[in-house]
Amino acid sequence: MDIFSVFTLFGGLAFFLYGMNVMGSGLEKLAGGKLERIFEKLTSNTFKAVLLGAGVTCVIQSSSATTVMLVGFVNSGIMKLHQAIGVIMGANIGTTITSWILSLSGIEGESFLIKILKPTSFSPIFAVVGAAMLMFSKNQRKKDIGGILVGFAILMFGMSTMSGAMAPLADEPKFQQLMLAFTNPLLGVLVGALMTAVLQASAASVGILQALSATGAIKFGAAIPIILGQNIGTCITALLSSIGTSKNAKRVAFVHLYFNVIGTLVFLSGFYLLDAIIDFSFVEQAVTPLNIAIVHTIFNLVSTAILLPFTRLLEKLAFLTVRDTEEEVRKDKEFLILDDRFLNSPTFAVEHCRTLTCQMAQLTRETMQMAVEISHGYTEELDRKIHEAENRIDLYEDKLGTYLVKISARDLTIADSQNISTLLHCIGDFERISDHATNIVKVAKEKYEKKIEFSDKAQKELEVILNAVTEVMDLAVDAFINHDLELAKKVEPLEEVIDRLRTRLKNRHVRRLQEGKCTIELGFVFTDFLTNLERVSDHCSNIAVCLIQMADSHFDTHEYIHELKKSGAEFDDMVSQYLEKYTLPEKATV
């Protein structure tokens, strides 16, 4: 094998990998957003999940892509860890379809039917049809189909090129000795794992092994450990994709790894034990592309059959690997009261939700207090605390929202139904307030990193609206926790004042720009602070209005606010008091 054969080999590998990428991308586009909806609906039991994983992987031609999607779904909360385990097992089965397609290249025979089944015969037709669809069709769906056909043709051309480049190796004694070394199971598994880890696609590494098998120098005894190692190597993609994700998402990647590692250990142990007893004669025979496809499929089917009853043990193993801290365990105990067994007593369940929502409200207030503090001076410690609190508030919204929806499906009293509606609205507003708190962190960080400083007078201007927002936040939270309608009625007048403050401060900012006393960059930072503070007061108003609405079943939100502002003396008096309390400095420069 000369240097030009090496060039040809790597060129064929490039075509093979590119073709696989184009084909997989086309298949995924053709499926569109349906895959996400399918994942959500068809994981109700493990058997369905296995079928789903196999089907989706057959479609997108990549178990790595399927597992990476699972990491994303679990990280975002769309899917639970135990739902993902069955899909992982199915994905390993689905990925064998590629090896079966590639094994068609080894078909021998002179009949027309046999010849037309060979990919080298029909892939040029696919290439022509696919290229025509890509070039001349205006329909996106047809273009996607064209991409699949062209990708398949490129893949098969790469496979054929690699097989041709490797053909001279059949007569190389050194190559034959190297292949004999792989009969050592540990070495074979290691080589297979490394090959797939580098390529990040088990189907691609199996395809290379199938091309290599055309030399006739690879025996069953060497091929089997390599094939098993290739399944382990494909886990690297999911492990890499789990970096920076939630702990449950990391557990998905480790379940994938443990499934393949345990499957390999069990399969190899069983195979060599039976070989010692029965003495398999085929171990010393040359392996073919079809044989590789069969071994690949048998391994994944057997592994799934053996480990399917132990999905909970795999889940526990993942939890032992990626452990929750004591603080996380303690916090998660808060949500134990959201037990499905309480759903049979909806009033009791709603009260539990209210208890947790009060905790969420208090945490939101603390988060906003930290946001006000960081607006005075950015620190990494405050940044970290605010983001941790915001993540916690997101968890409250997810847990409470899911549980409240479950309660709403029960037979409810009018009061329970109103309470659920109010809680659902309020948890959304608390969560949005925490989002604006993190936005304030971003603005404060930008101000810190760019070394932007407001003048003393401008800082005093900002201080006025910060104090007003702090008070409106306290009013809304205290009104919610104590169910105090008198406090709730004070929120809207103060929110009106904050709106006026924001307008006046924006007008002052425009005037400073016109007079050249403020830079555009500094103005953007100032405006971002104002926008987020005003949005916080809007959500506080929503919370207060919800509380009043719950007390009056015939209540209309927009009508209430409209009538309140027209109500005259009482509302105007409160607005005047707040305007006097939060008076802006007469003049300010940035």
C-alpha positions, 0 to 999 in steps of 0.5 A, a space after each residue: 500500500 503506497 502513499 497514494 493509496 493512503 491519500 485515496 483512503 482518507 479522501 474516501 473517508 472524507 466523502 463517507 463522513 460528509 455524505 453521512 452528515 448531509 444525509 442525516 441533516 436532510 432526514 432531520 430537516 424532513 422530520 421538522 419539529 415533529 421529533 420534539 412532539 413525538 419525544 414528548 408524547 411517546 415516552 409514557 412507558 419504557 417499551 414505547 420509549 425503546 421503539 421511539 428511540 429506534 425509530 427516530 435514530 433510523 430516521 436521522 441515522 445517528 444514535 449520537 444525535 438522538 442522545 444529544 437531543 435527549 440531553 437537551 430535552 432533559 436539561 430543559 425539563 421537557 423529559 424526565 431521566 427515566 423516560 430518556 433511558 428507554 429511548 437511549 436503548 432504542 437509539 442503539 438499535 436504530 443506529 444498526 440500520 446504517 450498517 445494514 445499508 452498507 452491507 449491501 455493498 458485499 452482495 455477490 451475484 450476476 442476476 439483474 436483481 442482485 446487481 441493482 441491490 448493490 449500492 454502487 449500482 443505484 447510488 449514481 441514480 440517487 445522485 442524479 435525482 437528488 441533484 436535480 431536486 436540489 437544483 430545480 425544485 422550489 419546494 423545500 421538502 423536495 430539496 430536503 429529499 434531494 439532500 438525502 439522496 445526494 448524501 447517500 450517494 456521496 456516502 456510498 462513493 466514499 465507502 467504495 473508495 475506502 474499500 478500493 484503497 484498502 484492498 492491497 492490505 490483504 496481501 500485507 503480512 504486517 497488516 495481518 499481524 496487526 489484525 491478529 493483535 485485535 483478537 485481544 478483547 481489551 485491545 479490540 474494545 479500546 481501538 473501537 472506542 477510540 475510533 468512534 470517539 474521534 469520528 463521533 459516530 458509531 455508524 461511521 466507524 462501523 462503516 469503516 470496519 465494513 470497508 476494511 473487512 473487504 480485505 478479508 484479513 479481519 477475523 470474527 475474533 478481532 471484529 467482535 471486540 472492535 464493534 462493541 468498543 465502537 458502541 462505547 465510543 459513541 458516548 463521547 458525543 453525549 458526554 461532551 454535549 452535557 457539559 454546562 447542563 443540569 445534573 439530570 442532563 449529565 445523568 442522561 449521558 452517563 446512562 448512555 455510557 453505562 448501558 454500553 459499557 455494561 452491555 459490552 462486559 456482559 456480551 463479551 463475558 457470555 461470548 467467550 464463556 460459550 466459546 470456551 464450552 462450544 468452541 465456535 468455529 467461525 471465530 477464525 473465519 474472515 468477517 464480511 460487511 454483512 457479518 459485521 451488520 449482524 453482530 452489531 445488531 445482535 449486540 444491541 438487541 441482546 444488551 437491550 433485552 438484558 438491561 431493559 428490566 433494570 432501567 431503574 438501576 441504571 438511573 440509580 447508577 447515574 444518580 450515584 455518579 452525578 450526586 446532588 449536593 446536600 443543599 440541593 437535596 434539602 431544597 428539593 424536599 420542599 416539593 415533596 408536598 406536591 404529591 399526586 396522592 393529594 390530588 384526590 383532595 383538590 382543596 388540600 392540594 391547592 393550599 400546598 401550592 399556595 404555601 410554596 408560592 408564598 416561598 417563591 414570592 419571598 425568594 423573588 423579593 430577595 432576588 430583586 433586593 440583590 438586583 437593586 444592590 448590584 445596580 449600586 456596584 457589580 460583584 461576581 458574588 452577587 451575580 452568582 447569587 442572583 442567577 442561582 436564585 433565578 434558577 430556583 424560581 424557575 424550578 418553582 414555576 415548573 413544579 407548581 405550574 405542572 402540579 396546578 394543571 394536574 389539580 385543574 383536571 379534577 372536580 373543583 369548587 368555584 373557589 378552588 378554580 379561582 385560586 388555581 387561576 390566581 396562582 398560575 398567573 402569579 407564579 408567572 409574574 414572580 418568574 418574570 420579575 426574577 428574569 428582569 433581576 438577571 437583566 439588571 445584573 447584565 446591565 450592571 456587569 456591562 457598566 462595570 466591565 466598560 468602566 462606565 460611571 454615572 455622575 452623583 446627580 444621575 445616580 441620585 435620579 436612579 436611586 429614586 426609581 430604585 426605591 420606588 420599585 423596592 416599595 412596590 415589590 414589598 407591597 405586592 409580595 406582602 399583599 400576596 403572602 398575607 392576602 391583604 387587599 388593602 395593600 394590593 390596592 396601594 400597588 397600582 397608584 405606585 405603579 402609576 408613579 413609577 411609569 411617570 418617573 420612567 417617562 421623566 427620566 427618559 426625557 431628561 436622558 434625551 435632553 442630555 444627549 441633545 446637549 452633548 452631556 451624555 454619551 450614547 453608550 452611557 445612555 443605553 445603560 441608563 435606559 436599560 436600567 429604567 426599562 427593567 425596573 418599570 417592567 418589574 413594577 408592571 408585574 407587581 401590578 399584575 399580582 395585586 390585580 390578581 388578588 383583587 380579582 380573586 375577591 370579586 368573581 365578576 372582576 375585569 382586569 382592564 376595566 378595574 385599572 381604567 375605572 381606578 384611574 378615573 375614580 377620582 379623589 382616593 386614587 389621585 390622593 395616593 398618587 400625589 403622596 407617592 409623587 411627593 415621596 419619590 421626587 426627582 432632583 431638579 437637574 441632573 447630568 450623567 
